[in-house]
Amino acid sequence: MANSRAGKPSSRPAPTSFDKDEEELQLEQQLFGQRKKRKIAKKSNGANGAADEEETGLKNVTDRDLFMIDAPVASGSSSSSASESEDGEESEDSEDEQEQESNDEEDGEVDGENAPSDTGSESGGEEEDSEEGGESGEEDVDIILPDDQYDVDAEAADRKKVKAPSKPSAWQDPTDELIGLDLNEIRRLKKLARGKSNSKVGGAELEKRLREQFERLHPRPDWANGRIRTGVPSLSSLFSSTKSFIDATTAMAGSSRPPLPQGKVELQRLRNANQANPTTGKREAQNGGSGVTDFVWHPSARVPVGVVCGGDRRIRFFNIDGHTNPTLLTLHIPALPLTKTTFHPSGSSLLITGTRPYYYTYDLASQKCLRSPRNLFGSSPSASAPQSLTKHAFSPDGSLLAVAGRRGAVSILDWSTSGTGAVVAELKGGRGGKTADLVWGSDGRELEILGGRDGAEVEVWNVGERKIVRKWGDDRAYGGEILRRSRGGDYTAIGSSTGIINLYSSSSLTASRTKSHDANTVSTLQPEPIKSLGHLTTSICAIDFHPSGEMMVGASTGKRDALKMYHLPSATAFGNWPTQTTSLGRVTTTAFSTSGEYLAVGNQKGNVLLWSLKHFSR
């Protein structure tokens, strides 16, 4: 019987894990736990001590933590599996499979689709380790992760290197997706290619690479990094400051900018202010005048607009940004030979004058250009009525306009109501000669008139009382052509026909009336200039003060490149600019911008040259 049983194979099916009841499963779990302890004891004789410490407490680990890990076998466990297979413990593989199947059935933590594949991969890995265990005993095993698996530590390290997501663009051009080009075919874009296989890019990728190259060549400055504080809204930050953000002059005075050093001025040449629409030069058109006859800035620093008055009888408006300077508007006034333009102090309108007894006003809001009345100076103009309105000046508040007439007379026009002007007074002194120039005092009550037979006498009028309050002159100011006062009122300059610029301190020109019993006695002053600047040798055509009161520029049309810049606190000229190679042409006008950042120079060629003053643009 025994022989028959031994010779014939048993027809009884092999027991499976599904035939085991709960008690048998618990018994197997206890038995397997004892087997692993024996396995650990056997390994402890080897050199793999780190793996022994990890497997010591496996009986206390939940099944979820045991079987949800889906990763290749590490090098340490590979060597241990190889040593086990060499010792002939092949029966443990089948027992591990049975243990895994029983645990999957009991806990229900592993899906039916994943459990067989996981078991097969582990058993296959152990067989390969058992076959190659002798060759890879001391060498490291390269672990190649499948596509559906990832290294948690490597991903965390890469996440630290990735920058925070930038703010999305407010608008994207849909045509960028239609662009496709090969970077290796364009010479100037070869540096953007990243290998021959990665040279064809689209519009979005090209923009990304260009942006990366720009940020690499021009890193973000430190002041920009600390400009915006994290978590503080820009509007709240603005309102929490006590600084003025409307008046640029106030902001400039209250800033911590160091004083302007003497001897050297730093400038940067920019694109011409009128390069987008240049003025016709003197030699290029009949009756072309003298190229650029005048250039003025808008009185508000928040409006970077420059106006070019040309000899071609056209007024051109430009948006001065220092880069492209686009054209905003062009006015053609064929009936008036243009000589000078002036913004109203409020910035709402532009006064356009020339060698005619009338003027035009252009209203910026309504964009209308109006001509003054024909009988502005009466139905039958007097002998002192002006035939040219080139010499004029607005009062600081813009309510009055002073116009120089003939035989030393000055007409006062009311500009407060209609904005068209009406003559309300005429000032005429006994000095004789012509009126060379005029300028208002800082309070708007006094008007200084330069004239006389030799152009060296200045009369100071009280416009409200219609009388002269004082006079002053200087013998060295012979042939005065132009009178200017700084914006703060600290300095006064007179340019003469001999090329000399006399610089005065305004405080020395405001002495009180002499003590006398006659109330009508007028004091006559003989002030000494701070310095007589004799760098130019021909008639002065332009003088302009910087808004900060630290710099002055003077120019002459008589010679080419005749321009000089001066440091006012020391009354010295800057020696580094302009140089002998600086091409200015015959200068006709100069003007500092209201913000003090730019210097504009107009010439007879019809160009308005533009420079940036680095000291005031930081």
C-alpha positions in Angstrom: 0.0 0.0 0.0 2.8 2.3 0.9 4.6 1.4 -2.3 1.5 2.1 -4.4 1.1 5.4 -2.8 4.7 6.1 -3.4 4.6 5.1 -7.0 1.4 6.9 -8.0 1.1 10.6 -7.9 -1.4 11.9 -5.4 -4.7 12.9 -7.0 -5.5 15.3 -4.1 -5.0 18.9 -5.3 -2.4 21.0 -3.6 -3.7 23.3 -0.9 -3.9 26.9 -1.8 -4.1 30.0 0.3 -7.8 30.2 -0.3 -8.3 26.9 1.5 -6.7 28.2 4.7 -8.9 29.3 7.5 -8.1 32.1 9.9 -6.3 30.0 12.4 -3.9 28.6 9.8 -3.1 32.1 8.5 -2.3 33.3 12.0 -0.2 30.2 12.6 1.8 30.8 9.3 2.3 34.5 10.2 3.7 33.5 13.6 5.9 30.8 11.9 7.2 33.2 9.3 8.1 35.7 12.0 10.2 33.1 13.7 11.8 32.2 10.4 12.8 35.8 9.7 14.4 36.0 13.1 16.5 33.0 12.3 17.3 34.6 9.0 18.5 37.7 10.7 20.6 35.8 13.1 22.2 34.1 10.2 22.9 37.4 8.5 24.4 38.9 11.6 27.5 36.8 11.0 28.1 38.7 7.7 29.3 42.2 7.0 25.9 43.7 6.1 25.1 45.1 9.5 23.0 48.1 8.2 20.5 45.8 6.5 20.2 43.7 9.7 19.2 46.7 11.7 16.5 47.6 9.2 14.9 44.1 9.2 14.9 43.6 12.9 11.5 45.2 13.5 9.7 44.0 10.4 7.2 42.0 12.5 5.9 45.3 14.0 5.4 47.0 10.6 1.9 47.1 9.1 1.2 45.3 5.9 0.3 48.7 4.2 3.9 49.9 4.7 5.3 46.6 3.6 3.6 46.1 0.3 2.8 49.7 -1.0 6.5 50.5 -1.7 7.0 50.0 -5.4 10.7 50.5 -6.0 13.7 48.4 -7.2 15.7 46.4 -4.8 18.6 48.4 -3.3 22.2 47.2 -3.5 22.4 46.1 0.1 19.3 43.9 -0.2 20.6 42.5 -3.5 23.7 41.2 -1.9 21.8 39.7 0.9 19.4 37.9 -1.4 22.4 36.6 -3.4 24.0 35.2 -0.3 20.7 33.5 0.7 20.3 31.9 -2.7 23.9 30.6 -2.6 23.1 28.9 0.8 20.4 26.9 -0.9 17.4 28.5 0.8 15.2 28.4 -2.4 12.2 27.2 -0.5 11.9 30.6 1.2 10.9 32.2 -2.1 7.8 30.1 -2.4 7.0 30.7 1.3 7.4 34.5 0.7 5.0 34.3 -2.2 2.4 32.4 -0.1 2.9 34.9 2.7 2.3 37.8 0.4 -0.8 36.3 -1.1 -2.3 35.5 2.2 -1.6 39.0 3.6 -3.1 40.5 0.4 -6.3 38.5 0.9 -6.5 39.3 4.6 -6.0 43.0 4.6 -7.3 43.9 1.1 -4.7 46.7 0.8 -3.2 45.6 -2.6 -5.3 45.6 -5.7 -5.8 42.4 -7.7 -4.0 43.7 -10.7 -0.9 45.0 -9.0 -0.2 42.1 -6.6 0.8 39.4 -9.1 3.0 41.8 -11.1 4.7 43.0 -7.9 5.3 39.4 -6.8 6.7 38.4 -10.1 9.1 41.3 -10.3 10.5 40.5 -6.8 10.9 36.8 -7.5 12.5 37.5 -10.8 14.9 39.9 -9.2 15.9 37.4 -6.6 16.7 34.8 -9.3 18.9 37.2 -11.2 20.7 38.1 -8.0 21.3 34.4 -7.2 22.8 33.8 -10.6 25.1 36.9 -10.6 25.8 37.0 -6.9 29.4 35.9 -7.2 30.3 38.5 -9.8 28.7 41.6 -8.1 29.8 40.9 -4.6 31.7 44.1 -4.0 30.6 46.3 -6.9 27.8 48.8 -6.7 24.6 48.0 -8.6 23.2 50.6 -10.9 19.5 51.1 -10.3 17.5 52.1 -13.3 14.1 53.3 -12.4 11.2 52.4 -14.7 9.1 55.1 -16.3 6.3 54.8 -13.8 8.6 55.2 -10.8 10.6 58.2 -9.5 13.2 59.0 -7.0 11.7 61.1 -4.1 15.0 62.5 -3.0 16.1 63.5 -6.5 12.7 65.2 -7.1 13.0 67.2 -3.9 16.5 68.3 -4.8 15.3 69.4 -8.2 12.4 71.3 -6.7 14.8 73.4 -4.7 16.6 74.5 -7.8 13.5 75.5 -9.7 12.6 79.2 -9.3 9.3 80.3 -8.1 6.7 80.7 -10.8 6.9 84.2 -12.3 3.9 86.4 -12.8 2.0 85.5 -16.0 2.0 88.0 -18.8 -0.9 90.3 -19.1 -1.1 89.6 -22.9 0.4 87.1 -25.3 0.7 87.5 -29.0 -1.1 84.6 -30.7 1.2 85.0 -33.8 4.1 83.8 -31.8 2.9 80.2 -32.2 3.1 80.6 -36.0 6.8 81.5 -36.0 9.3 78.8 -36.6 13.0 79.2 -37.4 16.4 77.4 -37.3 18.8 79.2 -35.0 21.9 77.7 -36.7 20.9 79.3 -40.0 20.8 82.9 -38.5 24.3 84.0 -37.6 23.3 86.4 -34.8 21.1 83.7 -33.2 23.6 80.8 -33.2 24.5 81.5 -29.6 20.9 80.7 -28.6 21.0 77.2 -30.1 21.5 74.3 -27.7 22.9 71.6 -29.9 22.2 70.8 -33.5 19.2 68.7 -32.6 17.6 71.5 -30.6 18.1 74.4 -33.0 14.6 74.7 -34.4 12.4 76.7 -32.1 9.1 78.5 -32.2 8.2 82.0 -31.3 7.5 81.4 -27.6 10.7 79.4 -27.2 12.7 82.1 -29.0 11.3 84.8 -26.7 12.2 82.6 -23.7 15.8 82.2 -24.8 16.3 85.8 -25.6 14.9 86.8 -22.2 17.3 84.4 -20.5 20.2 85.8 -22.4 19.3 89.4 -21.6 18.9 88.6 -17.9 22.3 86.8 -17.9 24.0 89.8 -19.5 22.1 92.4 -17.6 21.4 91.1 -14.1 18.7 92.7 -12.0 20.2 95.6 -10.0 20.2 95.7 -6.3 18.0 98.8 -6.1 15.3 97.0 -8.1 15.4 93.9 -5.8 14.8 96.0 -2.7 12.4 98.4 -4.3 9.2 96.3 -3.7 8.7 94.8 -0.3 7.0 91.4 -0.2 3.5 91.5 1.0 3.0 95.3 0.8 0.7 96.6 -1.9 2.2 99.3 -4.1 -0.8 101.7 -3.5 -0.5 101.3 0.3 3.3 101.9 0.1 2.7 105.1 -1.9 0.1 106.5 0.6 2.3 105.6 3.6 5.1 107.9 2.3 5.1 111.6 3.1 7.1 112.5 0.0 5.4 114.5 -2.8 4.7 112.5 -6.0 3.2 115.4 -8.0 5.7 118.2 -8.0 9.1 116.9 -9.3 10.9 120.0 -8.0 9.8 119.4 -4.5 10.8 115.7 -4.8 14.2 116.8 -6.1 14.8 119.3 -3.3 13.9 116.7 -0.7 15.8 113.8 -2.1 19.1 112.6 -0.7 21.0 113.2 -4.0 24.5 114.5 -3.4 25.5 117.9 -4.7 26.8 118.3 -8.2 30.6 118.1 -8.3 32.5 120.7 -10.2 35.0 120.2 -12.9 33.4 117.2 -14.6 29.9 116.5 -15.8 28.7 113.0 -16.9 26.4 112.9 -19.9 25.1 110.2 -22.2 24.2 110.8 -25.8 20.7 109.7 -26.8 18.7 109.6 -29.9 17.8 113.0 -31.3 14.6 114.4 -29.8 13.2 115.0 -33.3 14.8 112.2 -35.2 11.4 110.7 -36.0 10.3 113.9 -37.7 13.3 116.3 -38.2 12.9 120.0 -39.0 13.9 121.2 -42.4 17.3 122.8 -42.3 18.2 126.2 -43.6 19.9 125.0 -46.8 17.2 122.4 -47.6 14.2 124.6 -48.3 13.4 128.1 -49.4 12.5 130.5 -46.6 13.6 127.7 -44.2 14.6 130.2 -41.5 17.3 128.8 -39.4 16.5 125.2 -38.8 15.3 124.8 -35.2 14.4 128.3 -33.9 13.2 127.2 -30.4 12.7 124.1 -28.2 10.6 124.0 -25.0 9.6 121.4 -22.5 6.2 120.9 -21.0 6.1 122.6 -17.5 5.0 119.5 -15.7 7.7 116.8 -15.0 5.0 114.1 -15.3 4.5 115.0 -19.0 7.7 114.2 -21.0 6.7 116.3 -24.0 9.0 118.5 -26.0 8.0 121.0 -28.7 10.2 121.9 -31.6 9.6 125.3 -33.3 11.1 125.2 -36.8 12.0 127.7 -39.5 9.8 125.7 -41.9 6.8 127.1 -40.0 5.9 123.9 -38.4 5.4 123.0 -34.7 6.2 119.4 -33.8 5.3 117.7 -30.5 7.4 114.7 -29.4 7.1 112.2 -26.5 10.7 112.3 -25.1 11.5 108.9 -23.6 15.2 108.8 -24.5 14.8 105.8 -26.8 12.5 106.3 -29.8 11.0 109.8 -29.1 7.9 109.3 -31.2 6.0 112.1 -32.9 2.7 113.1 -31.3 1.5 116.0 -33.5 2.6 118.4 -36.2 1.1 121.9 -36.7 1.7 123.9 -39.9 1.2 127.7 -39.7 2.1 129.1 -43.1 1.1 132.7 -42.2 3.6 133.1 -39.4 7.4 133.0 -39.5 8.0 131.1 -36.2 10.6 132.4 -33.8 9.5 131.4 -30.3 7.0 129.1 -28.5 6.1 129.2 -24.8 4.0 126.9 -22.7 1.5 128.5 -20.3 2.6 127.9 -16.7 -0.5 125.6 -16.2 0.6 123.5 -19.2 -2.9 123.8 -20.8 -1.9 125.8 -23.9 1.0 126.8 -26.1 1.8 130.4 -27.2 3.2 130.6 -30.7 4.8 133.9 -31.8 6.9 135.2 -34.7 7.9 138.3 -36.6 4.3 139.5 -36.9 2.1 141.7 -34.6 -0.2 138.7 -33.8 0.2 135.3 -32.2 -1.4 131.8 -32.2 -2.5 129.8 -29.2 -2.9 126.0 -29.3 -5.2 124.5 -26.7 -4.0 121.0 -25.8 -7.3 119.8 -24.4 -9.5 120.8 -27.4 -6.6 120.5 -29.9 -7.6 123.8 -31.5 -5.3 126.5 -32.8 -6.7 130.1 -32.6 -5.3 133.4 -33.8 -5.2 136.6 -31.8 -7.6 139.5 -32.6 -6.4 141.7 -35.5 -6.9 144.9 -33.3 -4.9 143.5 -30.4 -2.9 146.7 -30.0 -5.7 149.0 -31.2 -7.4 149.8 -34.5 -4.5 152.1 -35.3 -1.3 150.8 -33.6 0.8 153.4 -31.9 4.5 154.0 -32.7 5.5 151.9 -29.6 3.2 148.9 -30.5 5.2 145.7 -31.1 5.7 144.5 -34.6 7.2 141.2 -33.3 6.1 139.2 -30.3 9.3 137.2 -30.0 10.3 138.8 -26.7 7.6 137.8 -24.2 7.2 136.2 -20.8 4.3 134.8 -18.7 4.0 135.7 -15.1 4.5 132.8 -12.6 0.8 132.3 -12.1 0.0 132.7 -15.8 -2.4 135.6 -15.4 -0.3 138.2 -17.2 1.7 138.2 -20.4 4.5 140.8 -21.0 5.4 141.6 -24.6 8.4 143.8 -25.6 7.4 146.5 -28.1 9.2 149.2 -30.0 11.1 152.2 -28.4 11.5 150.5 -25.1 7.8 150.0 -24.4 6.4 146.8 -22.8 2.7 145.8 -23.2 0.9 143.9 -20.5 -1.8 141.5 -21.6 -4.5 140.0 -19.3 -4.4 136.2 -19.7 -6.5 135.2 -16.7 -10.1 135.0 -18.2 -10.4 134.1 -21.8 -6.8 133.1 -22.5 -6.8 135.1 -25.7 -5.1 138.2 -24.3 -6.2 141.9 -24.0 -3.8 144.8 -23.4 -4.4 146.2 -19.9 -1.2 148.4 -19.5 1.8 149.7 -21.2 5.1 150.2 -19.4 7.5 152.8 -20.8 10.5 154.1 -19.1 12.8 157.0 -19.9 15.9 154.9 -20.7 15.3 154.9 -24.5 16.7 152.3 -26.9 15.2 148.9 -27.5 13.9 146.3 -25.1 16.4 143.4 -25.3 14.7 141.0 -22.9 12.4 140.7 -19.9 11.8 138.4 -17.0 9.3 138.2 -14.1 10.2 138.1 -10.4 9.5 134.9 -8.4 6.5 136.6 -6.7 4.9 137.8 -9.9 4.7 141.4 -8.8 7.9 142.7 -10.3 9.1 142.7 -13.9 12.7 143.2 -14.9 13.4 144.8 -18.3 16.8 144.7 -19.9 17.5 147.5 -22.4 18.9 151.0 -22.6 21.0 152.5 -25.3 23.9 150.2 -24.6 21.9 147.2 -23.3 23.6 147.5 -19.9 20.6 148.8 -17.8 17.9 146.9 -16.1 14.7 148.5 -14.8 12.6 146.8 -12.2 8.9 147.6 -12.4 6.1 147.1 -9.9 3.4 146.0 -12.4 0.5 146.6 -9.9 1.6 150.2 -9.2 2.9 150.8 -12.8 6.1 152.4 -11.7 9.9 151.7 -11.5 11.0 150.6 -8.0 14.8 150.3 -8.7 17.4 150.2 -11.4 20.7 148.3 -11.7 23.4 147.9 -14.3 26.9 146.9 -14.9 29.4 148.5 -17.2 30.8 145.0 -18.0 27.3 144.0 -19.3 27.7 146.1 -22.4 25.5 145.0 -25.3 23.1 142.9 -23.3 21.1 140.5 -25.5 19.5 138.0 -23.1 18.3 138.1 -19.5 17.6 134.9 -17.5 16.9 134.0 -13.8 17.1 130.6 -12.2 14.0 128.8 -11.2 14.7 129.2 -7.5 15.6 132.9 -8.0 19.1 132.6 -6.6 21.0 133.5 -9.8 20.6 136.1 -12.6 22.6 136.0 -15.8 23.0 138.5 -18.7 24.4 137.4 -22.0 26.0 140.1 -24.1 26.8 140.6 -27.8 30.5 140.2 -27.0 30.1 136.6 -25.8 30.5 137.4 -22.0 28.0 136.0 -19.6 27.8 138.0 -16.3 26.5 135.9 -13.4 24.9 137.7 -10.5 23.5 136.7 -7.1 19.9 137.8 -7.1 20.2 138.9 -3.4 22.6 141.6 -4.5 19.9 143.0 -6.9 17.1 143.5 -4.3 18.5 146.3 -2.2 15.9 148.5 -0.4 15.0 152.0 -1.6 17.4 154.7 -0.6 16.3 156.8 2.4 15.0 160.1 1.1 12.2 162.5 1.8 11.0 162.0 -1.7 9.0 158.8 -1.9 9.4 158.6 -5.7 13.2 158.4 -5.5 14.4 155.3 -7.3 17.5 153.5 -6.1 20.2 152.8 -8.6 22.5 149.8 -7.9 25.9 148.9 -9.2 26.2 145.2 -8.3 29.3 143.2 -8.8 28.8 140.0 -10.7 29.9 136.7 -9.1 31.9 136.1 -12.1 32.2 137.2 -15.8 32.3 134.1 -17.9 34.3 134.8 -21.1 34.6 131.3 -22.6 32.5 132.3 -25.7 33.5 135.0 -28.1 30.4 135.7 -30.2 26.9 137.0 -29.4 25.1 134.9 -26.8 21.8 133.4 -28.2 20.7 131.1 -25.4 21.1 130.8 -21.6 19.2 128.2 -19.5 19.4 127.3 -15.9 19.0 123.7 -14.6 15.9 123.2 -12.3 18.1 122.3 -9.4 20.0 125.6 -9.6 23.4 123.9 -9.8 24.1 124.1 -13.5 23.8 126.6 -16.4 24.4 126.3 -20.1 25.2 129.1 -22.5 25.5 129.0 -26.3 26.2 131.2 -29.4 25.2 130.9 -33.0 28.1 132.9 -34.3 30.5 129.9 -34.3 30.1 126.2 -34.7 30.0 124.1 -31.5 29.9 127.3 -29.4 28.4 126.0 -26.2 29.6 125.8 -22.6 28.2 124.4 -19.3 28.9 125.9 -15.9 28.9 124.8 -12.3 27.0 127.5 -10.5 28.1 127.1 -6.9 31.8 127.5 -7.9 31.1 129.7 -11.0 33.4 127.5 -13.1 33.1 125.7 -16.4 33.0 122.0 -16.9 36.3 121.0 -18.6 35.4 117.6 -19.9 32.4 118.5 -22.1 31.9 119.6 -24.8 35.1 118.3 -26.3 36.7 119.2 -29.6 35.1 116.2 -31.3 31.6 117.0 -30.0 29.6 117.9 -33.1 26.9 120.5 -32.2 26.7 122.6 -35.3 25.5 126.2 -35.0 23.5 126.2 -31.8 20.2 128.1 -31.8 18.5 127.1 -28.6 19.2 125.1 -25.4 16.8 123.7 -22.8 16.9 121.6 -19.7 13.9 119.3 -19.1 11.5 120.2 -16.3 12.6 117.1 -14.4 16.3 118.0 -14.9 17.1 114.6 -16.5 17.8 115.8 -20.1 19.6 118.5 -22.0 18.3 119.5 -25.5 20.3 121.5 -28.0 18.8 122.7 -31.3 20.9 123.8 -34.3 20.5 125.3 -37.8 20.6 121.8 -39.4 17.1 121.2 -38.0 18.2 118.6 -35.3 17.5 118.7 -31.6 20.4 116.8 -30.0 19.6 115.1 -26.7 21.8 114.1 -23.7 21.0 112.4 -20.4 22.5 114.0 -17.3 23.6 110.9 -15.3 23.8 112.8 -12.0 20.2 113.8 -12.1 18.8 110.6 -13.7 20.0 108.1 -11.0 
